[in-house]
Every structure is written in structure tokens, then in C-alpha cells.
Amino acid sequence: MYTNPNNLAPNITAGPNNDKYFDQDEILDRVPSLFIVVGVVCAVMTVIGVLLLFDPPKQDHSVGEKTFFQRLTNTDDEIEDTSQHKERADLYDDAHPLEMIKTRNFWLLWFLALVNGEVLIFLQSLYKAYGETFIADDHFLALVGSISTAFISVGRMFWGMIADRLPIKAALVLQNAIITALLLTFTLSEKAGKWMFLIWMVGIQSTSAGTTANLLSATAIIFRMKYFATNYGLVCSSM
């Protein structure tokens, strides 16, 4: 909306694939200032986030019902008592990073992070170029990018709940099966018009977002919590 307020269409076609580009001065002249706008927005959001950070209240271990916030931020050993954690608690005993990278499970998770990360990079880089082949509305394509990106947050919450209720293997299989189905049928969206393109983008982005929640849960369940931050960083190093 900022870069192309008049909703101009690409006016140059080049390359063997007939790629479309913008050459209008009123668009190109806004690009440098766009970085300043994005930087200011990010700075404001970061400051707001920092101001909202606070330490959770100390938990009352006396007998009685806990508040919602205490249940939400609970880090007691009772988390470990769920059936899902019991089934996997003995897989590794607080695996050290150097021990973890020698295991088959680490490389499986690392490869999943690689594949799912490529999906997000592919979509965010090329969704607009693909959309322009059958949608002559730059504002709508920008809207598709904004809405589908917003659904990444929704997807992470949704798949986090799924990871809490299903065995982690089942959650990973379900998530990747849905992503595969959506990617294989993505080109069908152009047959049904721009709104179907939006629906497909939202579906793929929100499902891909589950990678973060599922890999986080898998790392904690399989390799335990002592070296969790380092282990999770290694698992996500392929993204």
C-alpha cells in the first residue's frame, strides 16, 4: 500500500520465464524510504514488547487451586507427569549437545526443520511472483502476504495445542502431511480465482508455522530440559 498506492501493475516482462517487474518511478522512488518505515515499525513493536516483559509471580506451592497465570507458566515437575512425557522421559537423560548430534532423532528433527524452513522461504519469496501470473491487483497480493503472515501466529498457537494433545510423532506427521497436500495442489488455486489463492496461502503459512511448536516440543520431550536452549538452537540451525 505504501510502495504502490495507486495499485499499478508490473509494466516490464523479461527473462525466459516472462517474469514481471515494476519500472514506474513513483514506485521505485518509494523503495528507499520503505526501509525507514519498516525500521520504525519494528523499533516501536520491539519497545512495546520490552515494556510488557515482566517476571511471573512466585508460585504458591501450598494446597489450593492455582490461578490461570500460574497454570499457564507452571514449570514444576508436574509438567513431566503427563502421559506424553512419561512415554518419552527415558529416551535420553538430559542429552548434552555433543551427545545429541550423534543421535538419529536429532538428524530427523534437523531435516524436518530444513524442509519446513524452505517452504516458508519459498512462499515468502515467490508467492507474489506466482500470483502476478493470474492476479492483476497488486494491492490484493499485498493483502494476501499480510493476512497469511498474520496467520503464522495463529498457526503456532493451534499447533502448540495439537502438540500438547497428540504424541509428538503424530503431530509432526499430521502437520507435514497437510503441508504436502497443500503444496501439491497450490497451482489449482489459479483455477478458482484470487480468493482461493488467499485461502491456500493462509493454509500453507499457518500449517508451516507449526514447525516451531512441534520441533520445540520434540526437542524438550526427547532430549529433556537441561540443555534445551542449545539443543533447540542446533535443531533449528538448518532453517
N, C-alpha and C positions, 0 to 999 in steps of 0.2 A: 504493500500500500504506500509506503514512504518512497521507495525507489521508483515505482511506476504508478503514480496517482491517476493517470489518465487511461490506465488499462490498455496500453499499446501492445500490439502483437509483435513477435520477432520479425524483423524485416530482412534478414540475411540468411541464406541457406548455403552451407558449404560442406565440403568433405564427401567421401564416398557414401556415407550414410545419410546425407542430406540433413545434417544437424542444423538446428535453427539458433540464431544469435540475435541479440539486440544491438543496434548500431545508432539508435537515436540519442542525440546529445543530451536531451532533457533527462534521459535515464542514466547515461554514463556519468554525467556531471554530479549526480547524487550519490554515486557509489563511495567516494572518499568520506563524505560526511556520515554515511551509513555506519561506518566503523565507530565513529564517535557516539552516535545514538545507541548502538548496541553496547558499547563500553559503559555508558552512563546507566543504562537499564540494568546491566549486570552488577555495577557498583551499588546501585540503590537496593537491589534484591539481596546482595551479599550483606550489606549493612543491616537491613531489616532482619535477615536470618541470624546474624551475630547477636543483635539486640534481644532476640527471642530465645537465645540459648540460656539455659539455667540448669542447675543441678537438681535432680529429682529429690523429693523429701526422703528422709531416712525412713526405712520401712519398720513398721511396728511388728515385732515378732510375737507379741502377746496374742492370746487366743481372742479371736473375734474376726468379723468379716472385714476384708481389706477393701480399700477404696478402689474405684475403677483405675485411677492412675497407678496405684501400687500394683494392681494385677497386670496392667499394661507394661510396666517397667520392671517386672519381677525378674531378678537374676539369681534367685535361690536355687538350691539343689532340686527343688520340686519340679523345675522345668525338665530335669533329667529323668523324671519318673514317668513321663508319658510313654505309652506303649511303643510309639515310633522310635523314641530314643533308646528304650530298653533293648529293642531288637538289634540296634547297631552299636551299642555302647562299648562292646568289647572288640570291635573291628580293629581299632588302634587305640593305644593308651597315650593320649596327648602327643601325637606324632610330631616330632621335630621336622622342620622344613627339609633338612637334608635326608631324613628318612622318608618323608612323604614323596619326594620327587622320584624315589625308586619304586613306587608302588604303581600298579596297573590302574587303580581307581583315580589317582592324580592325573594320569595322562588321558584318561577318558574324560574327566571334567575339563581338563585343559583344551582338549579337542572340541568339546561342546562349546566352550567359550569362544574358540576361534571361529567356528562355523556360524554361531549366532551373532557374533560381532560383525562378521562380514555381511550378514543380512541387513543389519542396521546401517552400516556404511553404504552398502549398495543402494538401499532405498533413499536415504537422505541425500545421496549424491546425484542420483539419476531419476528419481520419481518425476521431477518436473520436466526433464528432457523427454521422458516417455509420454507424460501427459500432454505435452505440446503437440504430439503427433496426431491427436484427435480432439483436443480441447483448445479452442481459440479464445481463452479467457484467462489472462494472467492473474487477475485478482482471485479467481476461483482456485487456481493452482496454489497460490499463496495461502489461501484459506485451508486447502487440503493439508498443506505442510504444518500449519499452526494447530489445526484440530487433531491431526494424527499424532503430533508430538505431545500434545496435552494428554492424550490417551496413554502415553507411556507411563505416566504417574498412576493412572487408573489401573493399568495392566500390572504394575508392580504390586499394588495392594491386592488385586484379585489373585494373582499367582502366589502371593505370600500366604493368603488364606488357604489356597489349594495345597501348598507345601505343608501347612500345619495339619491338614486333614488326610492327606494321602501319603503312602510311602514315597520317599523321595524318588525312587526309580520310576514309579508310576507317574508322578508329576512331571518328570523330565520327558518320559516317553510321550505323554499326552501333549505337552507343550510343543515338542518338536514335530509330532505328527500333524498338529494343526498348522504350524508354520509351513511345513512341506506342502500340505494340501492347498493353502492359500497362495503360495508362490507358484505352484504348478498351474493354478487356474487364474493367475493375475491378469494375463493377457485377455481373458474373457471379459474383463471389466470394460474394455473399449467397445464391446458389442452392445452393452447396456447403457452407455452414456456416462456423463461425468459424475453423477451421484453414486453410481455403483463403484466408480474409481475411488471416490472418497471412502465408501464403506470398506473396500478391500484394503486401502491404506491404513485405516483405523484398525482393522482386524490384524493385519500383519504387525503393525507397530506395537499394539497392546499385547500381542502374544509374544513377540520378541522380547518385550520388557520383562517377561517372566524369567528370563535367563538370570538376571541379577538375584531375584529372590530364591530361585531354585539352586543356583550354584552356592549362594551363601548358606542355605540350609544344608546342602550336601556336604560342604566343607566342614561345617560345625558338627554335623552328625557323624561323619566318617572319621575325621581327624581330631575331633574334640576342640576344646577352647583355649588351652594354654598358649598355643602359638597361632591362634586363629587369624589375627590380623596379617601376619606374614604369610601364612598358608593361603589365605584367601587372595592376597595380592599375587602370589605365584600362580594360582589357578586362573586368575583374570589377566595374567601377563600376555596372553595371546590375543586379547581383544584390541 
